[in-house]
Amino acid sequence: MNRDIIAGNWKQLKGQMKAKWGDLTDDVFDVAEGNAEYLAGKLQERYGWEKDRAQAGRGGRGARRA
């Protein structure tokens, strides 16, 4: 397995836990942050992207804006 895929799986788990914690504590910011972390982990796992690229959500698609 690729190291980025394993890191992506871990990031997904952390994101899910953070979102669930936000649900339990009724903190919408924790829920949103957890969901964003889950998405970055999913991108990292699916495409083997490095952490920075997954968090930026770019993925190399489309034209790059200045």
TIZA-353779 format. One record per residue (C-alpha): residue number from 1; x, y, z. Coordinates in nm, 4 decimals, padded with zeros to 6 digits. Example, Ala and Ser with C-alpha at 12.3 -4.5 7.8 and 13.67 -1.06 7.14 Angstrom:
<pts>
PT	resi	east	north	up
PT	1	01.2300	-00.4500	00.7800
PT	2	01.3670	-00.1060	00.7140
</pts>
This chain:
<pts>
PT	resi	east	north	up
PT	1	00.0000	00.0000	00.0000
PT	2	00.1067	00.3510	-00.0726
PT	3	00.1977	00.5620	00.2292
PT	4	-00.0407	00.8365	00.1138
PT	5	-00.3280	00.5884	00.0986
PT	6	-00.2652	00.4763	00.4557
PT	7	-00.2368	00.8376	00.5692
PT	8	-00.5616	00.9127	00.3869
PT	9	-00.7409	00.6320	00.5687
PT	10	-00.6142	00.7631	00.9008
PT	11	-00.7223	01.1176	00.8130
PT	12	-01.0705	00.9894	00.7272
PT	13	-01.0990	00.8170	01.0633
PT	14	-00.9843	01.1294	01.2478
PT	15	-01.2297	01.3397	01.0502
PT	16	-01.5180	01.1083	01.1313
PT	17	-01.4274	01.1103	01.5012
PT	18	-01.4022	01.4907	01.5034
PT	19	-01.7393	01.5246	01.3299
PT	20	-01.8987	01.2805	01.5740
PT	21	-01.7468	01.4718	01.8674
PT	22	-01.8955	01.7899	01.7248
PT	23	-02.2350	01.6189	01.7111
PT	24	-02.2045	01.5078	02.0732
PT	25	-02.0932	01.8489	02.1983
PT	26	-02.3299	02.0352	01.9629
PT	27	-02.0374	02.2280	01.8112
PT	28	-02.1011	02.3002	01.4437
PT	29	-01.7420	02.4128	01.3866
PT	30	-01.6042	02.0755	01.4975
PT	31	-01.8536	01.9013	01.2712
PT	32	-01.7533	02.1152	00.9720
PT	33	-01.3822	02.0742	01.0426
PT	34	-01.4240	01.6993	01.0812
PT	35	-01.6124	01.6711	00.7542
PT	36	-01.3453	01.8737	00.5737
PT	37	-01.0725	01.6526	00.7220
PT	38	-01.2645	01.3422	00.6137
PT	39	-01.2900	01.4759	00.2580
PT	40	-00.9179	01.5530	00.2428
PT	41	-00.8456	01.2024	00.3683
PT	42	-01.0765	01.0515	00.1098
PT	43	-00.9004	01.2409	-00.1700
PT	44	-00.5622	01.1415	-00.0319
PT	45	-00.6623	00.7754	-00.0140
PT	46	-00.8400	00.7619	-00.3482
PT	47	-00.5793	00.9339	-00.5601
PT	48	-00.2663	00.8942	-00.3507
PT	49	-00.2304	01.2708	-00.3326
PT	50	00.0073	01.4219	-00.0843
PT	51	-00.1418	01.5964	00.2177
PT	52	-00.1092	01.9573	00.0986
PT	53	-00.2639	01.8878	-00.2385
PT	54	-00.5571	01.6979	-00.0836
PT	55	-00.6258	01.9722	00.1696
PT	56	-00.6222	02.2367	-00.1003
PT	57	-00.8750	02.0300	-00.2929
PT	58	-00.7075	02.1109	-00.6232
PT	59	-00.6065	01.7713	-00.7412
PT	60	-00.4485	01.9157	-01.0506
PT	61	-00.7756	01.9635	-01.2358
PT	62	-00.8593	02.2766	-01.4274
PT	63	-00.6580	02.5906	-01.4758
PT	64	-00.4651	02.7254	-01.1857
PT	65	-00.5706	03.0691	-01.0680
PT	66	-00.3194	03.3340	-00.9686
</pts>
